[in-house]
Amino acid sequence: MSVQYTPVLWNRNKLVYDAVLLIAVALYLYVFIRYAPAFEDVTKPIDGATLRMRAFGSCAFLMLTVILCIGPLARLDRRFLPLLYNRRHFGVMTAGIAAVHANYVLGWYFNFSPTDKYVALLSSNTSYGQILGFPFEALGIGALLILLVLAATSHDFWLSFLGAPLWKALHMSIYIAYALVVLHVALGALQGPGDPILTSLVTASVVLVCGLHFTTGRMEAARERGEATAKASLEQAGWVIAGEVDEIDEDCAKVVTLDDDERVAIFKYDGKLSAITNACAHQNGPLGEGKVLWGCITCPWHGYQYNLADGRAPEPFTEKISTYRLRLIGSTVLLDPKALPPGTHVEPVKLGVSA
Amino acid sequence: MSWKQTKDAPFFVGYLNAVPKPLAVFVLVFALCFAGGMGLAALALSSTQNDPGSGGFQWGNRFEQAGLLELRPYPVFRVPGDGKSGPRTYMLSGQGKRGVFAQAEANAVTPITLRGVPVNRGDLTMIQVGKVEATEDGTGNFTPSAAVPLGRWKLAGEICDGKCYAGAMRPGQGLAHKACADLCITGGIPPVFVSTGPVEGRNFFLMADKDGNLLGDEIRDLLALYIEVEGEVERLDDLLVFKADLSTARVLR
């Protein structure tokens, strides 16, 4: 959280995160370019430029795979949440590695010619009407442009400038980039002489990314069904039954899904209950999976905080989220499904004081 | 699989330097697996790359011979035999992805001395031309032999650019190299057909169209694909020329 825009708000966790990333990437490139070629069974060594473009290209592909797995993994097991915290640095580094790959391709395959290399890149293979021989470079260009745009707009300035819905929609194009990269590899490198290792890695990547997203999607759908209590409830003058007080751990929340798929997080803390929207104002993080720290709801993704009674970030921060009214009948929690304007104060319901 | 936050579950807040111990251990194990996995993936991918062949520039074996330049239809250099071997015909390229049509046209018929660097892969030798000078001796009364027809053949294989395939790039063939091959051929590098089956013991052929003229845009969609095509084959000294009838071309895979 910050009240002003700085390039990076460094802290120890971010430094460790980036250090691990750099070590892993450096190890990959060193092994690929310097160490492993000694074990190649070749008549003459592969060109250094080709080796480097393969090293950087495959590294970017594997990094993109891991990036796309972090989200669903964090949904399936919250211990992966620390990987989500600094994922934007992961993405920026991936875009950089992909750009180096593209630069090697430009400087090797499209260089040494009377034709300008950028013109050559776009004009030398125009067999767009066929699958075999399709200009797979165009798919790579598309993916790289998306990655660069996402890297450039990954800062919170752009999140604030574009607004969370547009920014989120823009950054969902990472899936388009991934699809383009898979096609780029499938119609390019995989069309060469059989390479079982590369084929296996690409297949594993696609199965992993699709499988994790499918599993997470099913889990979310099951969760929606399990929360039908709020939808088909014993309605009382427009209120819905949100559940029993005992279902909620102290300083934690229960998430309730309303008819319009809006999710509400009901927190229990200091003998009180408060309800706020489940979506963090920062990046729509699931606030209901956070905790109450120092009297504030704390988002599990990036640690954004809000006061429980009014959904406002503690000063000097300015973020606001919607609040909801609650009632308690016995040990049953009732929720008014009408969201109040962001930042509206709602008196917390005191436990033991039934309506 | 639980999504519900509980009081006892460790909770990570990025800007707090203290990471709950169970999470720190988990993340450490993940980091080690991630870095180790990247290293293993690099080892597996890099050490099992396909053999790019034996081709390459012969930098230590500079080429300098006297002979004649011809357009067949691409520039070739024809040199007389030297007693140990018969006359030879070399394919030619310029620097980078450039052909040598200008030099070949300017020095047609007159004997010249050609200096350059051979690019060699097995029986295929292409000379990257450095310098062309008129010469008054060295070729004697050398008269290149006429092309010897070897009949009509149906060949299966790949159209490559002769320079990269010869070893200017390793690897210099395949679909990943298609755009580069296109750029080379557009720049004037002679296309070669690399056949899976030999004709007179040779697996590569300088290409021309069915009438013996330069190939045009009609080969662009066929470049780097595994195709089958019919045409007349003829021999120029040790070089085979394939006059491909591209109307018979069929993509095999």
Contacts between the chains, C-beta under 8 A, distances in Angstrom:
chain1	res1	chain2	res2	distance
A	1	B	15	7.3
A	9	B	15	7.4
A	11	B	14	7.0
A	11	B	15	5.2
A	11	B	17	6.4
A	12	B	17	4.4
A	13	B	14	5.2
A	13	B	15	7.5
A	13	B	17	6.6
A	13	B	19	6.8
A	14	B	14	7.2
A	20	B	31	4.6
A	20	B	34	7.2
A	20	B	35	6.7
A	23	B	35	5.7
A	24	B	31	7.9
A	24	B	34	5.6
A	24	B	35	4.1
A	24	B	38	4.6
A	24	B	39	7.9
A	25	B	38	7.3
A	27	B	35	5.8
A	27	B	38	5.9
A	27	B	39	4.7
A	27	B	42	7.4
A	28	B	38	4.2
A	28	B	39	6.5
A	28	B	41	7.0
A	28	B	42	4.5
A	29	B	42	7.4
A	30	B	42	7.9
A	31	B	39	5.2
A	31	B	42	3.8
A	31	B	43	5.3
A	31	B	46	6.8
A	32	B	42	4.0
A	32	B	43	7.9
A	32	B	45	6.7
A	32	B	46	4.3
A	33	B	46	7.5
A	35	B	43	7.2
A	35	B	46	7.9
A	36	B	42	6.3
A	36	B	43	4.9
A	36	B	45	7.8
A	36	B	46	3.4
A	36	B	47	4.3
A	37	B	46	6.2
A	37	B	47	7.4
A	39	B	43	7.7
A	39	B	47	3.9
A	40	B	46	7.4
A	40	B	47	5.7
A	40	B	48	7.8
A	40	B	49	6.0
A	41	B	51	6.9
A	42	B	49	7.3
A	42	B	50	8.0
A	42	B	51	4.5
A	42	B	52	6.5
A	43	B	51	5.6
A	43	B	52	7.7
A	43	B	53	6.1
A	43	B	54	4.3
A	44	B	52	6.7
A	44	B	53	7.2
A	44	B	54	5.6
A	44	B	55	7.3
A	44	B	56	5.7
A	44	B	167	7.7
A	44	B	170	6.1
A	45	B	170	7.3
A	46	B	49	5.9
A	46	B	52	5.3
A	46	B	170	5.6
A	46	B	171	6.9
A	47	B	52	7.6
A	47	B	169	6.0
A	47	B	170	5.0
A	47	B	171	8.0
A	50	B	52	8.0
A	50	B	169	7.2
A	50	B	170	7.1
A	50	B	171	6.9
A	51	B	46	7.5
A	54	B	45	7.6
A	54	B	46	7.7
A	54	B	49	7.5
A	55	B	42	7.2
A	55	B	46	7.1
A	58	B	41	7.7
A	58	B	42	7.8
A	58	B	45	5.7
A	59	B	38	7.6
A	59	B	42	7.7
A	62	B	38	6.6
A	62	B	41	6.1
A	66	B	34	7.0
A	75	B	3	7.0
A	76	B	1	6.2
A	77	B	1	7.7
A	78	B	3	7.8
A	78	B	5	7.7
A	78	B	9	6.7
A	79	B	10	7.8
A	79	B	22	7.6
A	79	B	23	6.0
A	79	B	26	4.6
A	79	B	27	7.8
A	80	B	30	7.7
A	81	B	12	5.5
A	82	B	12	4.7
A	82	B	14	7.3
A	82	B	19	7.0
A	82	B	23	6.1
A	82	B	27	5.1
A	83	B	27	7.3
A	83	B	30	7.1
A	85	B	12	7.1
A	85	B	14	3.9
A	86	B	14	6.9
A	108	B	169	7.7
A	109	B	177	7.3
A	109	B	179	6.2
A	109	B	180	4.1
A	109	B	183	7.6
A	110	B	179	7.2
A	110	B	180	7.3
A	110	B	183	6.6
A	111	B	96	7.7
A	112	B	95	7.5
A	112	B	96	3.1
A	112	B	97	5.2
A	113	B	96	6.1
A	113	B	97	4.0
A	113	B	98	7.4
A	113	B	183	5.2
A	113	B	184	7.8
A	113	B	187	5.5
A	114	B	97	7.5
A	114	B	98	6.2
A	114	B	187	6.0
A	115	B	183	6.5
A	115	B	186	7.4
A	115	B	187	7.3
A	120	B	179	7.7
A	120	B	183	5.2
A	121	B	179	7.6
A	124	B	179	4.4
A	124	B	180	7.4
A	124	B	182	4.4
A	124	B	183	4.3
A	124	B	186	7.1
A	125	B	178	5.4
A	125	B	179	4.0
A	125	B	182	5.4
A	125	B	220	7.7
A	125	B	223	7.9
A	126	B	220	7.2
A	127	B	178	7.9
A	127	B	220	6.7
A	127	B	221	4.8
A	129	B	221	7.7
A	130	B	221	6.4
A	132	B	175	6.9
A	132	B	225	5.8
A	132	B	251	6.6
A	132	B	253	7.3
A	133	B	175	6.1
A	133	B	178	5.9
A	133	B	221	6.6
A	133	B	223	7.1
A	133	B	224	6.4
A	133	B	225	5.4
A	135	B	179	6.8
A	136	B	175	7.9
A	137	B	179	6.0
A	187	B	175	7.6
A	188	B	175	6.7
A	188	B	176	5.1
A	189	B	176	5.7
A	191	B	174	7.1
A	191	B	175	4.0
A	191	B	176	6.9
A	192	B	50	6.6
A	192	B	171	7.6
A	192	B	174	4.5
A	192	B	175	6.6
A	192	B	176	5.5
A	193	B	50	4.5
A	193	B	174	7.0
A	194	B	50	8.0
A	195	B	48	6.9
A	195	B	49	7.3
A	195	B	50	6.4
A	196	B	48	7.7
A	197	B	44	4.9
A	197	B	45	5.6
A	197	B	48	5.0
A	198	B	45	6.1
A	201	B	41	6.5
A	201	B	44	7.9
A	201	B	45	7.0
A	219	B	1	6.5
A	219	B	3	7.4
A	223	B	3	6.5
A	249	B	5	7.1
A	249	B	6	4.9
A	249	B	7	4.0
A	249	B	8	7.9
A	250	B	7	5.2
A	251	B	7	6.1
A	252	B	4	7.6
A	252	B	5	4.3
A	252	B	6	6.0
A	252	B	7	5.8
A	253	B	5	6.3
A	254	B	4	7.1
A	255	B	3	7.8
A	255	B	4	7.7
A	288	B	5	7.1
A	289	B	3	6.4
A	289	B	4	7.8
A	289	B	5	5.0
A	290	B	5	6.7
A	290	B	11	7.5
A	291	B	5	6.0
A	291	B	11	4.8
A	293	B	11	7.5
A	293	B	13	6.9
A	298	B	11	7.5
A	298	B	13	5.9
A	300	B	5	7.6
A	300	B	11	7.2
A	300	B	12	7.4
A	302	B	14	6.1
A	303	B	13	4.1
A	303	B	14	5.4
A	303	B	15	5.4
A	303	B	16	7.4
